[in-house]
Amino acid sequence: MSESKCNILACFLLSFLVFFVIYSCATVKTGPIADEAGGLAEPAVPAGPVSPASPSGTMVPYEGRILNIFFHALVARPEIAFKGNRKEHYMEWFVTAEEYKKILDELYLRDYVLVDIKEFYTVTYKNNVKTIEVKNFLVPKGKKPVILSVDDLSYYESNRRNGIVHKLVLDQNGNIAAWTASQSGGGASSGGEISYDLDIITITEDFINKHPDFSIRGAKGIIALTGFEGVLGYRTQAERSKTPGYQKEMEDAVAIANKLKEMGWRFASHSYRHLNMPNVSMASFTNDNRLWDKEVKPILGETDLYVYPYGAALEKIEEKHQILRGMNFNLFFGVGSGYGYRMGPKSEYVYMSRMNIDGRYFRQFKNNPDRLFDINKVMDKQNRGVK
């Protein structure tokens, strides 16, 4: 064989080898994620090409168990909440602002990163048949995704009286802040207190500002709201429509909701009245959905996320569950281990388990080797009366 022909053959073989190596490296393998019962969920759909890099390194599809945690509104003043006539309630189901800050520190040190629930799934329609496909989250190599949600962030009157801030507002720079009325009842311009370190939204935002690598592609969390006492601290119930200032409450609520969406927060329905949905009558159930559509959706906009009140799921009650699916809810969240998901029949919905982080979690997992963080470091022992 002539020397020129050998050179041509060598170049061809070298080009083929380079193509093979590049193709092999770019091919991503995905696999099933363990569900909350320890079994395997439906296989994940390939997440697509891997992003070249992030500040923390190469982005890779995460193939382990997905952690899903939730909180309630934070106790800003434990000296009130943990001393009043409802102290057992707040000590059991809530954490304080200072405890939450330490929890974020602990999660960050343990390589968790916030991910956006919207990157987990896609919804497609073919011949009017809905199909949901799930994907692997893309995270920096060595990091673990966590989905964050907050329940009942409507700043109920009972919470306002027990050491929780009163509502979210926009400060003079157009940024989200928390506001609490003065003891004398002063309004926003007469004695109210603006704060940035007492509420779960503002604390999370501050933490991400200091640690931008904790949020993947701007991910924040899911805010699950009811409507029976309004939303986000604004009394927007239709029954108050004749009350002076009602229109301003509506406008302010919409402005806050739009700002939160702009910042990357997602909204979910937590029902309108926070009822135990498996146990209520069909008439009560359908009325609850009607009120959500009438009073809450115009403020928050569309959402396909539904967080069950009390974690009381409806998957085994098809008549009610079908109604929710007909309202275009696609992802349903309960309470449990906090890991994994289940696909519904024909992949028409997804159920996800969430883990509650609160005083009960502190008590139950304090000495458990599977705890998410060092509870002794996090817990406010003084205000909780723990030695």
C-alpha positions as CSV (number, residue, x, y, z in Angstrom):
1,M,0.0,0.0,0.0
2,S,1.4,3.4,-0.9
3,E,2.4,5.9,1.8
4,S,-0.3,8.4,0.7
5,K,-3.0,5.7,1.1
6,C,-1.7,4.8,4.5
7,N,-2.0,8.4,5.6
8,I,-5.6,8.6,4.4
9,L,-6.5,5.4,6.2
10,A,-4.8,6.6,9.4
11,C,-6.7,9.9,9.3
12,F,-10.0,8.1,8.8
13,L,-9.4,5.7,11.8
14,L,-8.3,8.6,14.0
15,S,-11.5,10.6,13.1
16,F,-13.7,7.6,13.8
17,L,-12.0,7.1,17.2
18,V,-12.5,10.7,18.2
19,F,-16.2,10.6,17.2
20,F,-16.7,7.4,19.2
21,V,-15.1,8.8,22.3
22,I,-17.2,12.1,22.1
23,Y,-20.4,10.1,21.6
24,S,-19.7,7.8,24.4
25,C,-19.1,10.6,26.9
26,A,-22.2,12.5,25.8
27,T,-24.5,9.6,26.3
28,V,-26.3,9.9,29.7
29,K,-27.6,6.8,31.5
30,T,-30.6,7.2,33.7
31,G,-32.4,4.9,36.0
32,P,-35.3,4.4,38.3
33,I,-35.6,6.3,41.6
34,A,-36.6,4.5,44.7
35,D,-40.1,5.3,45.9
36,E,-41.0,5.9,49.5
37,A,-41.8,2.3,50.2
38,G,-38.3,1.3,49.1
39,G,-39.4,-0.1,45.7
40,L,-38.6,1.2,42.2
41,A,-40.7,4.0,40.7
42,E,-41.3,4.3,37.0
43,P,-38.0,4.6,35.0
44,A,-36.9,8.2,34.5
45,V,-36.9,9.8,31.1
46,P,-33.5,10.9,29.9
47,A,-32.9,14.4,31.0
48,G,-31.2,15.5,27.8
49,P,-27.7,16.7,27.3
50,V,-25.6,17.5,30.3
51,S,-24.9,21.2,30.8
52,P,-21.2,21.8,30.4
53,A,-20.5,23.1,33.9
54,S,-21.7,25.1,36.8
55,P,-19.8,27.2,39.5
56,S,-19.5,23.9,41.5
57,G,-18.4,21.8,38.6
58,T,-19.9,19.5,35.9
59,M,-23.6,19.1,35.8
60,V,-24.8,15.5,35.9
61,P,-28.2,13.8,36.1
62,Y,-29.0,12.8,39.7
63,E,-30.1,9.2,39.9
64,G,-30.5,8.7,43.7
65,R,-33.5,9.4,45.9
66,I,-35.0,12.8,45.7
67,L,-35.5,14.6,49.1
68,N,-38.7,16.5,49.4
69,I,-39.2,18.6,52.7
70,F,-41.7,21.1,53.9
71,F,-42.1,23.7,56.6
72,H,-44.9,25.9,57.9
73,A,-44.6,29.6,58.5
74,L,-41.7,30.3,60.9
75,V,-42.1,31.3,64.5
76,A,-40.5,34.8,64.6
77,R,-41.0,35.2,68.4
78,P,-40.7,31.9,70.3
79,E,-41.1,33.8,73.5
80,I,-44.7,34.3,72.4
81,A,-45.5,31.1,70.5
82,F,-43.9,28.7,73.0
83,K,-45.4,30.3,76.1
84,G,-49.0,31.0,75.1
85,N,-52.1,28.8,75.4
86,R,-51.3,27.1,72.0
87,K,-47.6,26.4,72.8
88,E,-47.9,22.6,72.2
89,H,-49.2,23.3,68.7
90,Y,-46.4,25.6,67.8
91,M,-43.7,23.6,69.4
92,E,-44.9,20.5,67.6
93,W,-45.6,21.7,64.0
94,F,-43.3,24.7,63.6
95,V,-39.6,25.8,63.7
96,T,-38.3,29.2,64.6
97,A,-36.6,31.6,62.3
98,E,-33.3,31.0,64.0
99,E,-33.8,27.2,63.7
100,Y,-34.6,27.5,60.0
101,K,-31.4,29.5,59.4
102,K,-29.3,26.7,61.0
103,I,-31.2,24.1,59.0
104,L,-30.2,25.8,55.8
105,D,-26.6,25.9,56.9
106,E,-26.8,22.2,57.7
107,L,-28.3,21.2,54.4
108,Y,-25.7,23.3,52.6
109,L,-22.8,21.7,54.4
110,R,-24.3,18.3,53.5
111,D,-24.2,19.1,49.8
112,Y,-27.9,19.6,49.2
113,V,-29.1,22.0,46.5
114,L,-32.5,23.5,45.8
115,V,-34.1,22.3,42.6
116,D,-37.2,23.6,40.7
117,I,-40.1,21.1,40.7
118,K,-40.9,22.3,37.1
119,E,-37.6,20.7,35.9
120,F,-38.8,17.3,37.2
121,Y,-41.6,16.6,34.7
122,T,-43.2,17.4,31.4
123,V,-46.9,17.2,30.4
124,T,-47.9,16.2,26.9
125,Y,-51.2,15.7,25.1
126,K,-51.8,13.4,22.2
127,N,-55.4,12.9,20.9
128,N,-56.6,14.6,24.1
129,V,-54.8,12.0,26.3
130,K,-52.5,13.5,28.9
131,T,-49.1,11.8,29.7
132,I,-46.6,12.9,32.3
133,E,-43.0,12.1,32.0
134,V,-40.4,12.5,34.8
135,K,-36.8,13.5,34.3
136,N,-33.6,13.4,36.3
137,F,-32.6,16.6,37.9
138,L,-29.4,18.0,36.6
139,V,-27.2,19.0,39.6
140,P,-23.5,19.7,40.1
141,K,-21.5,16.5,40.5
142,G,-21.5,15.4,44.1
143,K,-24.6,17.4,45.1
144,K,-28.0,16.1,46.1
145,P,-31.3,17.7,45.1
146,V,-33.9,18.9,47.6
147,I,-37.4,20.1,46.9
148,L,-38.6,22.7,49.4
149,S,-42.2,23.6,50.1
150,V,-44.0,25.9,52.6
151,D,-47.6,25.1,53.7
152,D,-50.2,27.6,54.9
153,L,-48.3,30.8,54.2
154,S,-51.5,32.8,54.5
155,Y,-50.5,34.3,57.9
156,Y,-53.7,33.2,59.7
157,E,-55.0,35.4,62.5
158,S,-54.2,32.7,65.0
159,N,-50.5,32.7,63.8
160,R,-50.3,36.5,63.9
161,R,-51.3,36.4,67.6
162,N,-48.7,33.9,68.4
163,G,-45.4,35.3,67.3
164,I,-45.5,34.9,63.4
165,V,-45.1,37.9,61.1
166,H,-48.3,39.3,59.7
167,K,-47.7,39.4,55.9
168,L,-45.3,39.9,53.0
169,V,-44.9,43.3,51.5
170,L,-42.8,45.1,48.9
171,D,-40.3,47.5,50.5
172,Q,-39.3,50.9,49.2
173,N,-36.9,49.3,46.8
174,G,-39.5,46.9,45.4
175,N,-38.0,43.9,47.3
176,I,-39.9,41.3,49.3
177,A,-40.0,41.9,53.0
178,A,-42.0,40.7,56.0
179,W,-44.2,43.1,58.0
180,T,-45.6,42.9,61.5
181,A,-48.1,45.4,62.9
182,S,-46.9,47.3,66.0
183,Q,-48.5,46.4,69.4
184,S,-50.5,49.6,69.1
185,G,-52.0,48.4,65.9
186,G,-50.1,50.8,63.7
187,G,-50.4,50.4,59.9
188,A,-47.6,50.0,57.4
189,S,-46.8,53.7,57.7
190,S,-47.4,54.1,61.4
191,G,-45.4,51.8,63.5
192,G,-45.3,48.5,61.6
193,E,-42.1,46.6,61.6
194,I,-40.3,45.6,58.4
195,S,-38.0,42.6,58.7
196,Y,-35.9,40.4,56.5
197,D,-34.7,37.7,58.9
198,L,-38.0,36.5,60.5
199,D,-39.9,34.9,57.6
200,I,-39.1,31.8,55.5
201,I,-39.3,33.6,52.2
202,T,-36.9,36.4,53.1
203,I,-34.5,34.1,55.0
204,T,-34.3,31.7,52.1
205,E,-33.7,34.6,49.7
206,D,-30.9,36.0,51.9
207,F,-29.3,32.5,52.2
208,I,-29.3,32.1,48.4
209,N,-27.8,35.6,48.0
210,K,-24.9,34.5,50.2
211,H,-24.7,31.0,48.7
212,P,-25.8,31.2,45.1
213,D,-24.6,27.7,44.5
214,F,-27.4,26.4,46.9
215,S,-30.0,27.2,44.2
216,I,-29.8,25.4,40.8
217,R,-30.8,27.7,37.9
218,G,-32.7,30.0,40.3
219,A,-34.7,27.4,42.1
220,K,-36.6,28.5,45.2
221,G,-39.5,26.5,46.6
222,I,-43.3,25.7,46.4
223,I,-45.7,27.9,48.4
224,A,-48.9,25.9,49.2
225,L,-51.8,28.2,50.0
226,T,-55.4,28.0,51.2
227,G,-57.9,30.8,50.8
228,F,-60.3,30.8,53.7
229,E,-58.3,33.6,55.4
230,G,-56.9,35.1,52.2
231,V,-53.4,34.7,50.8
232,L,-49.9,35.8,51.8
233,G,-51.3,37.9,54.6
234,Y,-54.0,39.7,52.6
235,R,-57.6,39.2,53.5
236,T,-58.9,38.5,50.0
237,Q,-62.0,36.4,50.8
238,A,-65.0,37.3,48.8
239,E,-67.1,37.6,52.0
240,R,-65.0,40.6,52.8
241,S,-65.6,42.3,49.5
242,K,-67.7,45.0,51.1
243,T,-65.0,45.8,53.7
244,P,-63.2,49.2,53.2
245,G,-59.8,48.7,51.6
246,Y,-60.8,45.3,50.1
247,Q,-59.7,46.2,46.5
248,K,-56.4,47.4,47.8
249,E,-55.9,44.1,49.6
250,M,-56.6,42.3,46.3
251,E,-54.2,44.5,44.4
252,D,-51.4,44.1,47.0
253,A,-51.9,40.3,47.1
254,V,-51.5,40.1,43.3
255,A,-48.4,42.3,43.4
256,I,-46.8,40.0,46.0
257,A,-47.7,36.8,44.1
258,N,-46.3,38.2,40.9
259,K,-43.1,39.2,42.6
260,L,-42.6,35.8,44.2
261,K,-43.2,34.1,40.8
262,E,-40.7,36.5,39.2
263,M,-38.2,35.4,41.9
264,G,-38.6,31.8,41.1
265,W,-41.1,30.6,43.7
266,R,-43.9,28.2,42.6
267,F,-47.5,28.1,44.0
268,A,-49.6,25.1,44.8
269,S,-53.2,24.6,45.9
270,H,-53.5,23.5,49.5
271,S,-57.3,23.5,49.0
272,Y,-59.5,26.5,50.0
273,R,-60.5,25.5,53.5
274,H,-57.8,23.0,54.6
275,L,-60.3,20.1,54.9
276,N,-59.5,16.4,55.3
277,M,-60.5,15.7,51.8
278,P,-61.1,11.9,52.0
279,N,-63.6,12.5,54.8
280,V,-65.7,15.4,53.5
281,S,-68.9,15.0,51.5
282,M,-68.8,15.4,47.8
283,A,-70.8,18.6,48.0
284,S,-68.2,20.1,50.4
285,F,-65.4,18.9,48.3
286,T,-66.7,20.4,45.1
287,N,-67.6,23.7,46.8
288,D,-64.0,23.9,48.1
289,N,-62.7,23.5,44.6
290,R,-65.1,26.2,43.4
291,L,-64.0,28.7,46.0
292,W,-60.3,28.0,45.1
293,D,-61.0,28.8,41.4
294,K,-63.1,31.8,42.2
295,E,-61.0,33.5,44.9
296,V,-57.4,32.2,44.9
297,K,-56.6,31.4,41.3
298,P,-57.2,35.0,40.1
299,I,-54.4,36.1,42.5
300,L,-51.9,33.3,42.1
301,G,-52.6,32.3,38.5
302,E,-52.6,28.7,37.2
303,T,-50.9,25.9,39.0
304,D,-50.9,22.1,38.5
305,L,-49.5,21.4,41.9
306,Y,-51.8,20.1,44.7
307,V,-50.7,19.7,48.3
308,Y,-53.1,17.5,50.3
309,P,-54.2,19.1,53.6
310,Y,-53.0,17.0,56.5
311,G,-51.3,14.8,53.9
312,A,-54.6,13.0,53.4
313,A,-54.3,11.6,49.9
314,L,-57.1,10.9,47.4
315,E,-55.5,8.4,45.1
316,K,-57.8,5.6,46.4
317,I,-60.9,7.7,46.0
318,E,-61.1,7.9,42.2
319,E,-64.2,10.1,42.0
320,K,-62.7,12.9,43.9
321,H,-59.2,12.5,42.5
322,Q,-60.6,12.6,39.0
323,I,-62.2,15.9,39.7
324,L,-58.8,17.4,40.7
325,R,-57.1,15.9,37.6
326,G,-59.9,17.6,35.6
327,M,-58.9,20.9,37.2
328,N,-55.5,20.3,35.6
329,F,-53.6,19.3,38.7
330,N,-50.8,16.9,37.7
331,L,-48.5,16.6,40.8
332,F,-50.0,15.6,44.2
333,F,-48.0,15.9,47.4
334,G,-48.6,14.0,50.6
335,V,-46.7,13.5,53.9
336,G,-44.4,10.6,54.5
337,S,-40.8,9.5,54.2
338,G,-39.9,12.5,52.0
339,Y,-38.4,10.4,49.3
340,G,-39.5,9.2,45.9
341,Y,-42.6,9.4,43.7
342,R,-45.3,7.2,42.2
343,M,-46.7,7.4,38.7
344,G,-50.5,7.2,38.4
345,P,-52.2,4.8,36.0
346,K,-51.3,5.6,32.3
347,S,-48.8,8.2,33.6
348,E,-51.6,10.8,34.0
349,Y,-50.4,12.1,37.4
350,V,-47.5,11.9,39.8
351,Y,-47.7,11.5,43.6
352,M,-44.7,12.7,45.7
353,S,-44.0,12.1,49.4
354,R,-42.8,15.0,51.6
355,M,-41.1,15.0,55.0
356,N,-42.3,17.5,57.6
357,I,-39.5,19.4,59.4
358,D,-40.8,20.7,62.7
359,G,-40.7,20.1,66.4
360,R,-42.1,16.6,65.9
361,Y,-39.2,15.8,63.5
362,F,-36.7,17.1,66.1
363,R,-38.2,14.8,68.7
364,Q,-38.5,11.7,66.6
365,F,-35.2,12.0,64.8
366,K,-33.0,13.5,67.4
367,N,-31.0,10.3,68.0
368,N,-31.8,8.7,64.7
369,P,-28.7,8.0,62.5
370,D,-30.8,8.8,59.4
371,R,-31.6,12.3,60.5
372,L,-31.0,15.0,57.8
373,F,-28.9,17.2,60.1
374,D,-27.6,17.6,63.6
375,I,-30.7,18.4,65.5
376,N,-28.8,19.3,68.7
377,K,-27.1,22.1,66.7
378,V,-30.3,23.4,65.2
379,M,-32.8,23.2,68.0
380,D,-33.6,26.2,70.2
381,K,-33.3,24.3,73.4
382,Q,-33.8,27.4,75.6
383,N,-37.2,28.4,74.2
384,R,-38.3,24.8,73.8
385,G,-37.4,24.0,77.4
386,V,-35.0,21.2,76.4
387,K,-32.0,20.5,78.6
